[in-house]
Amino acid sequence: MAARVITLSRKRDHITHVMCKLHWLPIHARIVFKCLLLTYKALNGQASVYISELISEYQPNRTLRSSSLHNFQEAPDGTVTYGRGFASAFPRSCKEVALALITESNVTLIDPDGPGNLKPFNVTCTTDGITQVHHDLEPNHHVNGPEDPGSYVRSITYIYTSLEQIVGLIRISADCRQFIEIKCYGSTFHSGIKLHHYWLDRTGMLMSNWGSPTGTNGCGCSLTQECSSPSLSCNCDENDLTWRQDGGWLNDKEHLPVTSVSVSDTGSGTEQAYVTLGTLLCS
């Protein structure tokens, strides 16, 4: 109503154009912007003391790759001020953070289920509204020694969040994807009926697709028919002493995120492999 009065707009005029003309944000985006502005002021000594005391940087007990991300200490449940409890407003995803016109990637707290039971958690937001969830396998992992299928399984730990929280994010997102890749030297995917390289989804289900659609037993090169041999579904199945690589994007939301990776056939001579698992990206 105020916007229409100021601009002398008619009742039937579209309010979006009016808001743009006044440089006003939608109500929800205005709330997010206000929360981010207060956080910025609190971290830079420009806010009231009682607000600044509510925010503190998380200090891990040991050095982690994420130590440089400047994550925040999670506030205790049931915060009370002047004898009254209050609820905190967090964006549900980085898409809402982007509406607040953030101009650089940043770490922020999101709360995908809003007033639900899941606690807010830290993610990295890009300027175009992509939510990034990091893990402890970044950037890659070297495997040398395990020979038999399943003899080496590396569990993935997602930083500052639980699997339940990640699933909550996936459910409200239109699209989620995760990149997976293996660089192999004399290490094959398939040896007869044996499967040497696979990953586990969020329910613990064994998955054999590395960049190919769910339910297939192959790699990304099989989609474009660019594998090293037309008869192979993965480049690593050449199983020669030449560095080769396989992988691609996993985008089936029902199976994300990746929770474990298993690599073998690296026990003889110079056989080895490097596994890369990208951050979980949701938009």
N, C-alpha and C positions, 0 to 999 in steps of 0.2 A: 504494500500500500504506500509506504513512504517513497519508494522509487517512482511510482506513478505520479504522486503529488509533486515531487521535485521536478520531474520532466514534463509534467502536464500531459501524461499519456492517457489514452482512452482505456477503458476497461477491457476491451477486446484486443488491444495491442499485445504482441508477444513480449513477455517479460524478459526473455533472454537478451534481446537486443537492448533493452533498457538497462539491464544490469551491466552489459558490456560498455555501454556509453558512460555509465557512472564509475566504471572500474570496480564494481562490487562483486565479490565472490558469492556463490551459492551458500546457503546457511551452513551446510555440513562442511564444505571446504573452508568456510570462515572459522569454524570451530577448530578444525585441524591446524589451520594457519596460526591461530591464536595459541594453541598448545605448543607448536613448534617455536613460535616467537618467544613465549615464556621460558621454554627450555634453553634457547639460545642466550637469553638475558641472564638466566640463572647460572649458566656455565661461564659467563663473562663478567660476573659481578655487577650486573645492571638491574637485577631484580631484588625484591624485598628479601630480607634475611630468611624469613620463614619458608619462602619458596625455594631459595637456594639450598636450604638444609634438607629438602626432600629429595634432592638429586645428588648422587655420588657415582663416581666412576668405578666400574667393577675391577677388582684386583685379583686375578687368579692366583692360586697357591703355587703354580709352576708356570714357566714360560711356555706360551702357546703361540701358534701362528696368528691367532686372532688378537693377540695382545695389543697390536697396533691399531685395532679397529675402534678403540675407545668406547666399548660397550658400557651400558649403565647398570648399576646395581638394581636388581628387582626390588620394588617396594614391598614391605610386608603386607599380608592380607589384613583387611579390616582397619585401614588407616583411619585415625580419628583426630579431628581438630576441634578444639573447644567443646569436647564432649559429644560431638556428632560425627557419625561416619559419612564418608562421601565416596562417590564412584569416580574413577578416572576415565577420561575420554581418550581412546587411542584409535588411530586409523585401522581399518580392517585389513588393508593391504597397501602396497606401495602405489597402487593406482590412485588411491585417495590422497596420498602424500604428494603425488605429482600435481594434483589439483591446486595445491597450495603454492604452486609456482616455484618449487625448489630448483635451483640452478646447478647443483652438483650432487654427485652420488654421496650418500650418507648412511650411517647406521641409525636405525630408529626402532622403537617398539611398535609392534602391530598386535592387534587382537582380532583374529579372523571370525570368532564366534560372538563378538560383541558382548552382550550381557550374560553369555553362557558360562560354563564352568572352567573353560580353558584359560590359563593365565596368558597375559601378553608375553611376547618374546622378541628378541633382537634379530633383525635381518638387515641386509644392505639394500637400499633403494636406489635405483638408477634414475636419471632425470626424466626418462620416458616411462616411468611407472612400473618397471620390471622388479619383482621381488626376488632377491637372491638369498638362498640358504646355504651356508658354507658347511664343510665337513673336514675331518682330520686326514683325509687321503690326498688332499691337494698339495702340490700340483700333480705328482705321479708317484708310483710305487714300484720298486724293483723287486723281481722275484727270480731267485736262482737256487735250485736244489730240490724242491718238491717234484716228485715224478708221477706218482699214482693219482688218478682223478679224485678230487675231494681231499687230498692230503694237506692242502693249504687253503684255508678260507680266511679272508680278511674282513672283519666286521667294520662297518662304517659308523662313525659317531658324528652326528650332526651337532654343530656347536651351539650351546646355550638354548637348546630346544629339545623337545621330546617328539617321538614319532607321532603321538596323538595330536600334538600342536601342528605338525607339518601336514597331517591328513586334513585337519581343519582348514588350513590354507588352501590345499589342493581342491577341496570341495567347493570353495567360493570362487575359484579361479576359472576363467574360461579356457585357459591353456596352460599346461605345465610341460616342461621338457628337461631332459638331462643328457649330457653328452658322455659317451663311454667309448674308450679306445684301448687297444692293446697293440704294442709293438713287440714283435716276436723274432727270435733268432733260433731257428731249429726247434721251435715249439709249436705244435699243431693243435687245432681245435678238435678234430675228429681222428680217432685211431680205431678203425673197425666200429664196434658199437660203443666204444668209450668216448666220453665227452670230457675234454681236459679243461676247457675254459667256460665258465658260466657265472651268472649273478643271481642273487636272490631278491625278490620283490618285498614289499612291506609286510606281506603275510608269511614270508619265508618260502614262497614257491620258487622252485628252480626255473630259471629263464635262460634260454639258449640263443636268444636273438641279440646280436650286437649291431644295432643300427637298422635291422630289418623289422618288419611288422611283428606284433605279438603273435605267438603261436608258430612262428617259423623257426627253423634251426639253421640260421645263417647270419651273414654280416651285411653291412651297408653296400658293399661292392656288388652283391647279388641283385640289388634293386636296379642298378644302372648298367648291369651286365659288364662291369669293368674289373671283375676279379682277374687275377693273373692267368687263370686257365678257365675256359668256358665250362669245364666239367666240375669246377669247384665252387662252393658257396662262400668261401672265405680265403683271403690271400695266404693266411698263415698255414692253410692246409697243404701248401707246397712242401712244408716241413724240410726246408733246405737251410744251409748255413748262410742265409742272406737276410738282412733286416727287412721285414715286411710289416705291414700294419693293417688293422681292421677296426671298424667301429662306425659310429654314427649317432644320431639322435634317438633317444627313447622318449616317446610322447604319449604313451597310453597312461592316462591319469589313474586308472584302476590299479596299476602295478607300481607306480612311483610312490616314494623314492626308492632308489637302490639301497639295500641295507647290508649286503655282503658281496664280495667278489672272490671267486675261486679260480686259481691258476695252477697248472701243473705241467708235466712233460718238460721240466727244466732241470732234470737230474743227471744228464749225461754230458760230459765234456763241457763245451761252451754254451750249451742251451740256456736261454734266459728270456725274460720278458719284462716289459714295462707297462703298467696299467695306469691309465688316466681316467678319472671320473670327475666330470665337471660339477659345478654348483647346480643345485636345483633352481630352475628359473620358472617363475609363475607370473602370469599377466591376466 
